[in-house]
Amino acid sequence: MPSSSLTPAGMTAAGFLYPAAMCAFLTKHGLSKGSLAPSGAVAATAVGMGTFTNTPYVFSTVLMTFYLSSSRLTKYKSDIKKRLEEDHKEGGGRTAIQVFSNGAMGTLITIAFQYVYWTTESRPATLFMSDWRASTLLFAYIGHYACCNGDTWSSELGILNSGWPTLITTFKKVPPGTNGGVSALGLGASIGGGLLIGIMAAFSVLVQQAVETTFVWTKGKGLVGIDTFLAAVDPKFLLSLILAGAGAGFFGSLLDSVLGATVQKSNYSTKNKVITYKPAEKDDDVKAISGWDILDNHQVNFVSSLIIAVATGYLSLKALW
């Protein structure tokens, strides 16, 4: 059980300077680039503090990979997206609701990690390969952000597909931007988005292992410590992180599409030639394309990432332990 200390073992008050600096960078970058609205910046600070206070590098690395790559893709060919999406904002302009729908579950996982290892002063990278609790939480975390990143990449690139997407439930062609519409480009992008999360997670664990290894240069033996480092590296575990990222990105996007096609309403404005969420204008013929008006896009994103996070953590537990 965690001690009554207000800070994790091994962290002093000065140790909060790094998380605070990272949050300042995150919010300043987001506001200056238009990726975050003011409320989104406040929410990003909460997500950042919950994440950056964890000493294993991988949590911060995955969060920054998701934020930077998704923000960049939101701006990609923004002029075309404005014509295809009614609510498209250049840069994204994510609000607090959008930030929490994509970051709340990941933050809860990092807080759970802090709780489990509150009194553990040393949290080496090898902890993920020697303790099923750390491993399961890490895979759940990767599953969450791989799902979010895969879905973002799928949405931002899939809408640029040359032809109309196919509704995942009926296999009929539907207008770009329809919830539940899928395309080869979008599905491929979902794998790429999840794969990037997995690769960066594996790379981060590997880098931390290298940093935690003592390397010494001697005249007789040269660089001593390489054997120790290589012996600690677990290729199966690192490959599992990469595959988990790719799988979570792909299946997370599929799940998001199924939910979008069924419990999220899509209406098409024949006047403006876009999917609309606004009341019909007097001279506009709005047609129902798919879904019931039960969840909005943010709620669908949250539910999808929650399910994929739990599934990824569970499957890793069964496969590796």
Contacts in CASP RR format, 6 or more apart in sequence:
PFRMAT RR
TARGET T0000
AUTHOR 0000-0000-0000
METHOD contacts of the structure
MODEL  1
MPSSSLTPAGMTAAGFLYPAAMCAFLTKHGLSKGSLAPSGAVAATAVGMG
TFTNTPYVFSTVLMTFYLSSSRLTKYKSDIKKRLEEDHKEGGGRTAIQVF
SNGAMGTLITIAFQYVYWTTESRPATLFMSDWRASTLLFAYIGHYACCNG
DTWSSELGILNSGWPTLITTFKKVPPGTNGGVSALGLGASIGGGLLIGIM
AAFSVLVQQAVETTFVWTKGKGLVGIDTFLAAVDPKFLLSLILAGAGAGF
FGSLLDSVLGATVQKSNYSTKNKVITYKPAEKDDDVKAISGWDILDNHQV
NFVSSLIIAVATGYLSLKALW
2 115 0 8 1.000
2 118 0 8 1.000
2 119 0 8 1.000
3 9 0 8 1.000
3 118 0 8 1.000
3 119 0 8 1.000
5 118 0 8 1.000
5 119 0 8 1.000
7 13 0 8 1.000
8 53 0 8 1.000
8 55 0 8 1.000
8 114 0 8 1.000
8 117 0 8 1.000
8 118 0 8 1.000
9 117 0 8 1.000
9 118 0 8 1.000
9 119 0 8 1.000
9 120 0 8 1.000
9 121 0 8 1.000
10 121 0 8 1.000
11 53 0 8 1.000
11 55 0 8 1.000
16 53 0 8 1.000
18 52 0 8 1.000
19 48 0 8 1.000
19 49 0 8 1.000
19 50 0 8 1.000
19 52 0 8 1.000
19 53 0 8 1.000
20 49 0 8 1.000
22 48 0 8 1.000
22 52 0 8 1.000
22 60 0 8 1.000
23 44 0 8 1.000
23 45 0 8 1.000
23 48 0 8 1.000
23 49 0 8 1.000
23 52 0 8 1.000
26 44 0 8 1.000
26 45 0 8 1.000
26 48 0 8 1.000
26 64 0 8 1.000
26 67 0 8 1.000
27 36 0 8 1.000
27 41 0 8 1.000
27 44 0 8 1.000
27 45 0 8 1.000
29 35 0 8 1.000
30 36 0 8 1.000
30 41 0 8 1.000
30 44 0 8 1.000
30 71 0 8 1.000
31 38 0 8 1.000
31 41 0 8 1.000
33 71 0 8 1.000
33 75 0 8 1.000
33 91 0 8 1.000
34 90 0 8 1.000
34 91 0 8 1.000
34 92 0 8 1.000
34 93 0 8 1.000
35 67 0 8 1.000
35 71 0 8 1.000
35 74 0 8 1.000
35 91 0 8 1.000
35 92 0 8 1.000
35 93 0 8 1.000
35 94 0 8 1.000
36 44 0 8 1.000
36 93 0 8 1.000
36 94 0 8 1.000
36 99 0 8 1.000
37 93 0 8 1.000
37 94 0 8 1.000
37 95 0 8 1.000
37 96 0 8 1.000
39 95 0 8 1.000
39 96 0 8 1.000
40 93 0 8 1.000
40 94 0 8 1.000
40 95 0 8 1.000
40 96 0 8 1.000
40 98 0 8 1.000
40 99 0 8 1.000
42 96 0 8 1.000
43 95 0 8 1.000
43 96 0 8 1.000
43 99 0 8 1.000
43 100 0 8 1.000
44 67 0 8 1.000
44 99 0 8 1.000
46 107 0 8 1.000
47 63 0 8 1.000
47 99 0 8 1.000
47 100 0 8 1.000
47 103 0 8 1.000
47 104 0 8 1.000
47 106 0 8 1.000
47 107 0 8 1.000
48 63 0 8 1.000
48 107 0 8 1.000
50 107 0 8 1.000
50 110 0 8 1.000
50 111 0 8 1.000
50 114 0 8 1.000
51 59 0 8 1.000
51 60 0 8 1.000
51 63 0 8 1.000
51 106 0 8 1.000
51 107 0 8 1.000
51 110 0 8 1.000
52 59 0 8 1.000
52 60 0 8 1.000
52 63 0 8 1.000
53 114 0 8 1.000
54 60 0 8 1.000
54 110 0 8 1.000
54 113 0 8 1.000
54 114 0 8 1.000
55 123 0 8 1.000
56 113 0 8 1.000
56 123 0 8 1.000
56 125 0 8 1.000
56 127 0 8 1.000
56 128 0 8 1.000
56 205 0 8 1.000
56 208 0 8 1.000
57 125 0 8 1.000
57 204 0 8 1.000
57 205 0 8 1.000
57 207 0 8 1.000
57 208 0 8 1.000
58 125 0 8 1.000
58 128 0 8 1.000
58 138 0 8 1.000
58 141 0 8 1.000
58 201 0 8 1.000
58 204 0 8 1.000
58 205 0 8 1.000
58 208 0 8 1.000
59 110 0 8 1.000
59 113 0 8 1.000
59 141 0 8 1.000
61 200 0 8 1.000
61 201 0 8 1.000
61 203 0 8 1.000
61 204 0 8 1.000
62 141 0 8 1.000
62 142 0 8 1.000
62 145 0 8 1.000
62 197 0 8 1.000
62 198 0 8 1.000
62 200 0 8 1.000
62 201 0 8 1.000
62 204 0 8 1.000
63 145 0 8 1.000
65 145 0 8 1.000
65 149 0 8 1.000
65 196 0 8 1.000
65 197 0 8 1.000
65 200 0 8 1.000
66 102 0 8 1.000
66 145 0 8 1.000
66 148 0 8 1.000
66 149 0 8 1.000
66 152 0 8 1.000
66 197 0 8 1.000
69 149 0 8 1.000
69 153 0 8 1.000
69 193 0 8 1.000
69 196 0 8 1.000
70 148 0 8 1.000
70 149 0 8 1.000
70 152 0 8 1.000
70 153 0 8 1.000
70 156 0 8 1.000
71 91 0 8 1.000
71 92 0 8 1.000
73 152 0 8 1.000
73 153 0 8 1.000
73 156 0 8 1.000
73 157 0 8 1.000
74 91 0 8 1.000
74 92 0 8 1.000
74 152 0 8 1.000
74 156 0 8 1.000
75 90 0 8 1.000
75 91 0 8 1.000
75 92 0 8 1.000
76 156 0 8 1.000
76 157 0 8 1.000
77 160 0 8 1.000
78 88 0 8 1.000
78 90 0 8 1.000
78 91 0 8 1.000
80 160 0 8 1.000
81 88 0 8 1.000
81 156 0 8 1.000
81 159 0 8 1.000
81 160 0 8 1.000
82 88 0 8 1.000
82 90 0 8 1.000
83 274 0 8 1.000
84 159 0 8 1.000
84 176 0 8 1.000
84 177 0 8 1.000
84 274 0 8 1.000
85 159 0 8 1.000
85 177 0 8 1.000
85 274 0 8 1.000
85 275 0 8 1.000
86 269 0 8 1.000
86 272 0 8 1.000
86 274 0 8 1.000
86 275 0 8 1.000
86 276 0 8 1.000
86 277 0 8 1.000
86 278 0 8 1.000
87 277 0 8 1.000
97 298 0 8 1.000
98 298 0 8 1.000
100 302 0 8 1.000
101 298 0 8 1.000
101 299 0 8 1.000
101 301 0 8 1.000
101 302 0 8 1.000
102 148 0 8 1.000
102 152 0 8 1.000
102 301 0 8 1.000
102 302 0 8 1.000
102 305 0 8 1.000
103 144 0 8 1.000
103 148 0 8 1.000
103 305 0 8 1.000
104 302 0 8 1.000
105 144 0 8 1.000
105 302 0 8 1.000
105 305 0 8 1.000
105 306 0 8 1.000
105 309 0 8 1.000
106 141 0 8 1.000
106 144 0 8 1.000
106 145 0 8 1.000
106 305 0 8 1.000
106 309 0 8 1.000
109 137 0 8 1.000
109 140 0 8 1.000
109 141 0 8 1.000
109 144 0 8 1.000
109 309 0 8 1.000
110 141 0 8 1.000
112 137 0 8 1.000
113 134 0 8 1.000
113 137 0 8 1.000
113 138 0 8 1.000
113 141 0 8 1.000
116 133 0 8 1.000
116 134 0 8 1.000
116 137 0 8 1.000
117 123 0 8 1.000
117 127 0 8 1.000
117 134 0 8 1.000
124 208 0 8 1.000
124 209 0 8 1.000
124 212 0 8 1.000
125 205 0 8 1.000
125 206 0 8 1.000
125 208 0 8 1.000
125 209 0 8 1.000
125 212 0 8 1.000
126 209 0 8 1.000
126 212 0 8 1.000
126 232 0 8 1.000
127 134 0 8 1.000
128 134 0 8 1.000
128 135 0 8 1.000
128 138 0 8 1.000
128 205 0 8 1.000
128 237 0 8 1.000
129 135 0 8 1.000
129 234 0 8 1.000
129 237 0 8 1.000
132 317 0 8 1.000
132 320 0 8 1.000
132 321 0 8 1.000
135 237 0 8 1.000
135 316 0 8 1.000
135 317 0 8 1.000
135 320 0 8 1.000
135 321 0 8 1.000
136 313 0 8 1.000
136 314 0 8 1.000
136 316 0 8 1.000
136 317 0 8 1.000
136 321 0 8 1.000
137 313 0 8 1.000
138 201 0 8 1.000
138 241 0 8 1.000
139 240 0 8 1.000
139 241 0 8 1.000
139 244 0 8 1.000
139 312 0 8 1.000
139 313 0 8 1.000
139 315 0 8 1.000
139 316 0 8 1.000
139 317 0 8 1.000
140 309 0 8 1.000
140 310 0 8 1.000
140 312 0 8 1.000
140 313 0 8 1.000
140 316 0 8 1.000
141 309 0 8 1.000
142 197 0 8 1.000
142 198 0 8 1.000
142 201 0 8 1.000
142 241 0 8 1.000
142 244 0 8 1.000
142 245 0 8 1.000
142 248 0 8 1.000
142 312 0 8 1.000
143 197 0 8 1.000
143 244 0 8 1.000
143 245 0 8 1.000
143 248 0 8 1.000
143 249 0 8 1.000
143 305 0 8 1.000
143 308 0 8 1.000
143 309 0 8 1.000
143 312 0 8 1.000
143 313 0 8 1.000
144 248 0 8 1.000
144 305 0 8 1.000
144 306 0 8 1.000
144 308 0 8 1.000
144 309 0 8 1.000
144 312 0 8 1.000
145 197 0 8 1.000
146 193 0 8 1.000
146 194 0 8 1.000
146 197 0 8 1.000
146 198 0 8 1.000
146 244 0 8 1.000
146 245 0 8 1.000
146 246 0 8 1.000
146 247 0 8 1.000
146 248 0 8 1.000
146 249 0 8 1.000
146 252 0 8 1.000
146 308 0 8 1.000
146 312 0 8 1.000
147 194 0 8 1.000
147 248 0 8 1.000
147 249 0 8 1.000
147 251 0 8 1.000
147 252 0 8 1.000
147 253 0 8 1.000
147 255 0 8 1.000
147 256 0 8 1.000
147 304 0 8 1.000
147 305 0 8 1.000
147 308 0 8 1.000
147 309 0 8 1.000
148 301 0 8 1.000
148 305 0 8 1.000
149 193 0 8 1.000
149 194 0 8 1.000
149 196 0 8 1.000
149 197 0 8 1.000
149 249 0 8 1.000
150 189 0 8 1.000
150 190 0 8 1.000
150 191 0 8 1.000
150 192 0 8 1.000
150 193 0 8 1.000
150 194 0 8 1.000
150 197 0 8 1.000
150 249 0 8 1.000
150 250 0 8 1.000
150 252 0 8 1.000
150 253 0 8 1.000
151 190 0 8 1.000
151 249 0 8 1.000
151 252 0 8 1.000
151 253 0 8 1.000
151 256 0 8 1.000
151 301 0 8 1.000
151 304 0 8 1.000
152 193 0 8 1.000
153 186 0 8 1.000
153 189 0 8 1.000
153 190 0 8 1.000
153 192 0 8 1.000
153 193 0 8 1.000
153 194 0 8 1.000
154 182 0 8 1.000
154 186 0 8 1.000
154 187 0 8 1.000
154 188 0 8 1.000
154 189 0 8 1.000
154 190 0 8 1.000
154 253 0 8 1.000
154 256 0 8 1.000
155 186 0 8 1.000
156 189 0 8 1.000
157 185 0 8 1.000
157 186 0 8 1.000
157 189 0 8 1.000
158 165 0 8 1.000
158 183 0 8 1.000
158 185 0 8 1.000
158 186 0 8 1.000
158 189 0 8 1.000
159 176 0 8 1.000
159 177 0 8 1.000
160 185 0 8 1.000
161 176 0 8 1.000
161 183 0 8 1.000
161 184 0 8 1.000
161 185 0 8 1.000
161 186 0 8 1.000
163 183 0 8 1.000
164 173 0 8 1.000
164 174 0 8 1.000
164 175 0 8 1.000
164 176 0 8 1.000
165 173 0 8 1.000
165 174 0 8 1.000
165 176 0 8 1.000
165 177 0 8 1.000
165 178 0 8 1.000
165 180 0 8 1.000
165 181 0 8 1.000
165 182 0 8 1.000
165 183 0 8 1.000
166 172 0 8 1.000
166 173 0 8 1.000
166 174 0 8 1.000
166 181 0 8 1.000
166 182 0 8 1.000
166 183 0 8 1.000
167 173 0 8 1.000
167 174 0 8 1.000
167 178 0 8 1.000
167 180 0 8 1.000
167 181 0 8 1.000
167 182 0 8 1.000
167 261 0 8 1.000
167 289 0 8 1.000
167 290 0 8 1.000
168 180 0 8 1.000
168 181 0 8 1.000
168 182 0 8 1.000
168 254 0 8 1.000
168 257 0 8 1.000
168 258 0 8 1.000
168 261 0 8 1.000
169 180 0 8 1.000
169 258 0 8 1.000
169 261 0 8 1.000
169 262 0 8 1.000
169 290 0 8 1.000
170 290 0 8 1.000
174 180 0 8 1.000
174 181 0 8 1.000
174 266 0 8 1.000
174 289 0 8 1.000
174 290 0 8 1.000
175 268 0 8 1.000
175 273 0 8 1.000
175 274 0 8 1.000
175 275 0 8 1.000
175 289 0 8 1.000
176 275 0 8 1.000
177 266 0 8 1.000
177 274 0 8 1.000
177 275 0 8 1.000
178 266 0 8 1.000
178 268 0 8 1.000
178 275 0 8 1.000
178 289 0 8 1.000
178 290 0 8 1.000
179 257 0 8 1.000
179 260 0 8 1.000
179 261 0 8 1.000
179 264 0 8 1.000
179 265 0 8 1.000
179 266 0 8 1.000
179 275 0 8 1.000
179 290 0 8 1.000
179 291 0 8 1.000
179 297 0 8 1.000
179 300 0 8 1.000
180 256 0 8 1.000
180 257 0 8 1.000
180 258 0 8 1.000
180 260 0 8 1.000
180 261 0 8 1.000
180 264 0 8 1.000
180 266 0 8 1.000
180 290 0 8 1.000
181 257 0 8 1.000
181 261 0 8 1.000
182 253 0 8 1.000
182 254 0 8 1.000
182 257 0 8 1.000
186 253 0 8 1.000
187 250 0 8 1.000
187 253 0 8 1.000
187 254 0 8 1.000
188 250 0 8 1.000
190 249 0 8 1.000
190 250 0 8 1.000
190 252 0 8 1.000
190 253 0 8 1.000
190 254 0 8 1.000
191 246 0 8 1.000
191 247 0 8 1.000
191 249 0 8 1.000
191 250 0 8 1.000
192 246 0 8 1.000
192 249 0 8 1.000
193 249 0 8 1.000
194 245 0 8 1.000
194 246 0 8 1.000
194 247 0 8 1.000
194 248 0 8 1.000
194 249 0 8 1.000
194 250 0 8 1.000
195 242 0 8 1.000
195 245 0 8 1.000
195 246 0 8 1.000
195 249 0 8 1.000
197 245 0 8 1.000
197 248 0 8 1.000
197 249 0 8 1.000
198 241 0 8 1.000
198 242 0 8 1.000
198 244 0 8 1.000
198 245 0 8 1.000
198 246 0 8 1.000
199 242 0 8 1.000
201 241 0 8 1.000
201 242 0 8 1.000
201 245 0 8 1.000
202 238 0 8 1.000
202 239 0 8 1.000
202 241 0 8 1.000
202 242 0 8 1.000
205 237 0 8 1.000
205 238 0 8 1.000
205 241 0 8 1.000
206 233 0 8 1.000
206 238 0 8 1.000
209 229 0 8 1.000
209 232 0 8 1.000
209 233 0 8 1.000
210 229 0 8 1.000
213 225 0 8 1.000
213 228 0 8 1.000
213 229 0 8 1.000
213 232 0 8 1.000
214 225 0 8 1.000
214 228 0 8 1.000
215 223 0 8 1.000
215 224 0 8 1.000
215 225 0 8 1.000
215 226 0 8 1.000
215 229 0 8 1.000
216 223 0 8 1.000
216 224 0 8 1.000
216 225 0 8 1.000
217 223 0 8 1.000
217 224 0 8 1.000
218 224 0 8 1.000
237 320 0 8 1.000
240 316 0 8 1.000
240 319 0 8 1.000
240 320 0 8 1.000
244 312 0 8 1.000
244 315 0 8 1.000
244 316 0 8 1.000
245 312 0 8 1.000
248 308 0 8 1.000
248 312 0 8 1.000
249 308 0 8 1.000
251 308 0 8 1.000
251 311 0 8 1.000
252 304 0 8 1.000
252 305 0 8 1.000
252 308 0 8 1.000
255 304 0 8 1.000
255 307 0 8 1.000
255 308 0 8 1.000
256 300 0 8 1.000
256 301 0 8 1.000
256 304 0 8 1.000
259 295 0 8 1.000
259 300 0 8 1.000
259 303 0 8 1.000
259 304 0 8 1.000
260 266 0 8 1.000
260 290 0 8 1.000
260 291 0 8 1.000
260 295 0 8 1.000
260 300 0 8 1.000
261 290 0 8 1.000
261 291 0 8 1.000
262 290 0 8 1.000
262 291 0 8 1.000
262 292 0 8 1.000
263 291 0 8 1.000
263 292 0 8 1.000
263 294 0 8 1.000
263 295 0 8 1.000
263 300 0 8 1.000
264 291 0 8 1.000
264 292 0 8 1.000
264 293 0 8 1.000
264 294 0 8 1.000
264 295 0 8 1.000
264 296 0 8 1.000
264 297 0 8 1.000
264 300 0 8 1.000
265 277 0 8 1.000
265 288 0 8 1.000
265 290 0 8 1.000
265 291 0 8 1.000
265 292 0 8 1.000
265 293 0 8 1.000
266 275 0 8 1.000
266 288 0 8 1.000
266 289 0 8 1.000
266 290 0 8 1.000
266 291 0 8 1.000
267 275 0 8 1.000
267 276 0 8 1.000
267 277 0 8 1.000
267 286 0 8 1.000
267 287 0 8 1.000
267 288 0 8 1.000
267 289 0 8 1.000
268 274 0 8 1.000
268 275 0 8 1.000
268 276 0 8 1.000
268 286 0 8 1.000
268 287 0 8 1.000
268 288 0 8 1.000
268 289 0 8 1.000
269 275 0 8 1.000
269 276 0 8 1.000
269 280 0 8 1.000
269 284 0 8 1.000
269 286 0 8 1.000
270 284 0 8 1.000
270 285 0 8 1.000
270 286 0 8 1.000
270 287 0 8 1.000
271 281 0 8 1.000
271 283 0 8 1.000
271 284 0 8 1.000
271 285 0 8 1.000
272 284 0 8 1.000
275 289 0 8 1.000
276 286 0 8 1.000
280 286 0 8 1.000
295 303 0 8 1.000
END
